[in-house]
Amino acid sequence: MKKFLLFIAMAFVGLAQAQTKDAKQLRIYLNPGHGCYGPNDRPLPTIPYPNLPETGRPGKNGFYESTTVLMRTLPMVDKLVKMGVKRENIMLSRTDNGPYPYVEGNAENKKFDRALSEICEEVDANNMDFFISVHSNAATDGGNTNYPLILYRGRDGENGDLVAGSRDMAMKMWEPHYMDELDPQSFYSRTNVNVRGDISFYGSSAVRKGTHGDYEGYLGVLKHGVPGFLIEGYFHTYQPARHRALNADYCKQDAIRMTRGLAQIFNL
């Protein structure tokens, strides 16, 4: 019991040190989710990119979650550097997407669509202070459901996060990220937040036994020891949001909002 309490105390000390670090000392890991043009990358038709009859998926310029989250994540690098974070202290799980066309069974498909356990090992091995995984959400296509969701590893409520500080960070991200001026939101608000522990949200968990420790959780990409969260920025099944996501400027303003969230978290 004493060892457990000591571990918890050390975790909070480490978090406090990270949140008071000078910007030039911060180490931040950015994970644009997914990574190829396959059927698991949420391909959906848009105007003017319908599903192709030969694949049942749109062409390269159509909606894929992997391409749109990349457009929402890469601009964060420039913004963080302008806030004083060193470029060499910002890691990304990928900086490209593909290859296209997706060929079933081709090992090249995994070039950027990396294994989640591999990403987690990389996060742990590089002494990061913060981790964010960027995604978009899905419900019934054509419906009006649209709002953000932020998930940290653990259970709902105070002290429910299994990496100390993750819930607090997610709460600080919510207000600067939530945006209803352009995208109508079907629920929640700047003061009514949708921040959840992944175990409580999905109702189950499993343990990943890694090189740096054993990590309980639901979302594979969060099974590491670095504070942070996964953010579902909007619902791509809400068709207006899906169409807007094909626009680089629209994605960039989402990156700006997430970076403002990091500015609040780390007092940048």
C-alpha positions in Angstrom: 0.0 0.0 0.0 2.8 2.4 0.9 4.5 1.7 -2.5 1.2 2.4 -4.3 0.7 5.7 -2.5 4.3 6.7 -3.2 3.7 5.9 -6.9 0.6 8.1 -7.0 2.5 10.9 -5.2 5.3 10.7 -7.7 2.9 10.8 -10.6 1.3 14.0 -9.4 4.7 15.6 -8.8 5.7 14.7 -12.4 2.5 16.2 -13.7 3.0 19.4 -11.7 6.6 19.7 -13.1 5.4 19.2 -16.7 2.6 21.8 -16.4 5.1 24.4 -15.0 7.9 23.6 -17.5 9.2 26.3 -19.7 7.8 25.9 -23.3 11.3 25.0 -24.6 11.4 22.0 -22.2 8.0 20.6 -23.1 7.8 17.3 -25.1 4.6 16.8 -27.0 3.4 13.8 -29.0 0.8 14.2 -31.7 -1.1 11.2 -33.1 -3.2 11.8 -36.2 -5.4 8.7 -36.1 -5.5 5.9 -38.7 -3.2 6.2 -41.7 -4.3 4.8 -45.0 -7.1 4.7 -47.5 -8.6 1.4 -46.6 -12.1 0.4 -45.5 -11.3 0.9 -41.8 -10.4 4.6 -42.3 -14.1 5.7 -42.4 -14.4 6.4 -46.1 -17.7 8.2 -46.9 -19.1 9.9 -50.0 -19.2 13.7 -50.4 -20.0 16.1 -53.1 -18.2 15.8 -55.6 -16.5 12.6 -54.4 -19.0 9.7 -54.5 -18.1 6.1 -53.6 -16.5 4.5 -56.7 -18.4 1.4 -57.9 -15.1 -0.7 -58.2 -14.2 -0.1 -54.5 -17.3 1.1 -52.7 -15.0 4.0 -51.4 -14.4 7.5 -52.7 -11.2 8.4 -54.6 -8.1 9.8 -53.0 -9.6 13.3 -52.6 -12.8 12.1 -50.9 -13.5 11.8 -47.2 -11.2 9.5 -45.2 -10.8 10.1 -41.5 -7.0 9.5 -41.9 -6.5 12.4 -44.3 -8.7 14.9 -42.5 -7.2 14.2 -39.1 -3.8 14.7 -40.6 -4.9 18.2 -41.9 -6.2 18.9 -38.4 -3.0 17.8 -36.7 0.0 19.0 -38.8 -0.8 22.7 -38.4 -0.5 22.3 -34.6 3.3 21.9 -35.0 3.8 25.4 -36.4 1.4 26.9 -33.8 3.3 25.2 -30.9 6.6 26.3 -32.2 5.3 29.9 -32.3 4.3 29.4 -28.7 7.9 28.5 -27.8 7.9 24.7 -28.0 11.0 23.4 -29.7 10.4 21.6 -33.0 12.6 18.8 -32.0 10.5 18.2 -28.9 7.3 17.6 -31.0 6.9 14.0 -32.2 4.2 12.8 -34.6 3.2 9.2 -35.2 3.0 10.0 -38.9 3.3 12.9 -41.3 1.7 11.3 -44.4 -1.1 9.0 -45.5 -1.3 6.1 -47.9 -0.3 4.6 -50.1 -3.1 5.1 -52.6 -4.8 3.1 -54.0 -5.3 0.8 -51.1 -4.6 -2.8 -52.1 -6.1 -5.6 -49.9 -3.4 -7.6 -48.2 -0.5 -5.3 -49.3 2.0 -4.8 -46.4 2.6 -1.3 -47.7 -0.8 -0.3 -46.3 0.8 -0.3 -42.8 3.4 2.2 -43.8 1.5 5.0 -42.0 -1.3 3.0 -40.4 0.9 1.9 -37.5 0.1 -0.6 -34.8 -1.3 1.1 -31.7 1.1 -0.8 -29.4 4.0 0.4 -31.4 2.9 4.0 -31.0 2.4 3.5 -27.2 5.9 2.1 -26.9 7.3 5.1 -28.8 5.4 7.5 -26.5 6.8 5.8 -23.4 10.3 5.6 -24.7 10.7 9.3 -25.5 10.0 11.0 -22.2 6.9 12.9 -23.5 5.0 15.3 -21.3 1.7 15.1 -23.2 -0.1 12.9 -25.7 -3.1 13.7 -28.0 -4.7 11.4 -30.5 -6.9 13.3 -33.0 -10.0 11.6 -34.5 -13.6 12.3 -35.7 -16.7 10.4 -34.5 -19.5 8.5 -36.2 -23.2 7.8 -35.7 -25.9 7.2 -38.2 -24.9 8.7 -41.5 -27.0 11.7 -42.5 -28.1 12.3 -38.9 -27.8 15.6 -37.0 -25.6 14.2 -34.1 -22.6 16.4 -33.9 -20.4 17.3 -30.8 -16.9 16.7 -29.5 -15.9 13.9 -27.2 -12.7 13.8 -25.2 -11.6 10.4 -23.7 -8.8 9.8 -21.2 -7.6 6.4 -20.0 -9.5 5.5 -16.9 -12.9 5.9 -15.3 -15.3 8.9 -15.0 -15.0 11.4 -12.2 -12.2 13.1 -10.3 -9.2 10.9 -9.8 -10.6 8.4 -12.2 -7.8 8.9 -14.7 -5.2 6.2 -14.7 -2.5 8.6 -15.8 -2.6 11.5 -13.3 -3.6 14.8 -14.8 -5.2 13.4 -17.9 -8.8 14.3 -16.9 -7.7 17.8 -15.8 -6.0 18.3 -19.2 -9.1 17.1 -21.1 -11.3 19.5 -19.1 -9.0 22.4 -20.0 -9.1 21.5 -23.7 -12.9 21.5 -23.9 -13.7 25.2 -23.7 -11.2 26.5 -26.3 -12.0 23.6 -28.6 -15.8 23.6 -28.5 -17.1 25.6 -31.4 -20.7 26.1 -32.4 -20.4 29.3 -34.4 -19.8 27.4 -37.6 -20.8 23.8 -36.9 -24.2 23.4 -35.2 -23.8 21.2 -32.1 -26.6 18.8 -31.2 -25.7 18.6 -27.5 -23.3 19.9 -24.8 -21.9 23.4 -24.6 -18.8 25.3 -23.4 -19.9 24.7 -19.8 -21.6 21.3 -20.2 -18.6 19.1 -21.1 -18.4 15.7 -22.8 -15.2 14.5 -21.1 -15.1 10.8 -20.2 -12.9 8.0 -19.0 -12.6 5.4 -21.8 -13.3 2.4 -19.4 -16.5 4.0 -18.2 -17.6 5.2 -21.7 -17.1 1.8 -23.4 -17.9 -0.3 -20.4 -14.9 -2.6 -20.5 -11.1 -2.7 -20.4 -8.1 -4.9 -21.0 -4.4 -4.7 -20.0 -1.5 -4.1 -22.4 1.7 -5.5 -21.1 4.4 -3.2 -22.4 8.1 -2.7 -22.1 7.6 0.2 -19.8 4.7 -1.2 -17.7 1.2 -2.7 -17.8 -1.6 -0.4 -18.8 -5.3 -1.0 -18.2 -7.8 0.8 -20.5 -10.1 0.4 -23.5 -8.5 2.5 -26.2 -5.3 0.9 -27.5 -3.7 4.2 -28.4 -3.9 5.4 -24.8 -2.3 2.4 -23.2 0.9 4.1 -22.1 2.1 6.1 -19.1 2.0 9.7 -20.5 -0.9 12.0 -19.6 -3.2 13.0 -22.4 -6.3 12.0 -24.2 -8.1 11.1 -27.5 -10.3 13.8 -29.0 -13.2 13.1 -31.4 -13.6 16.6 -32.8 -16.9 16.3 -34.6 -19.2 13.6 -36.2 -18.2 13.0 -39.8 -21.6 11.3 -40.2 -23.1 14.8 -39.8 -22.7 15.6 -43.5 -22.1 19.4 -43.4 -19.2 18.7 -41.0 -17.8 16.0 -43.3 -17.9 18.3 -46.3 -16.2 21.1 -44.4 -13.5 18.7 -43.3 -12.2 18.4 -46.9 -11.2 22.0 -46.7 -7.6 22.6 -45.4 -8.5 26.0 -43.9 -11.4 24.5 -41.9 -9.1 21.8 -40.6 -6.5 24.4 -39.7 -8.9 26.4 -37.5 -9.6 23.1 -35.6 -5.8 22.8 -35.1 -5.7 26.3 -33.8 -8.4 25.6 -31.2 -6.6 22.4 -30.0 -3.4 24.4 -29.7 -5.1 27.0 -27.7 -6.2 24.2 -25.4 -2.6 23.2 -25.0 -1.8 26.8 -24.2 -4.2 26.6 -21.3 -2.9 23.2 -20.1 0.7 24.3 -20.0 0.4 28.0 -19.5 2.0 28.8 -22.8 
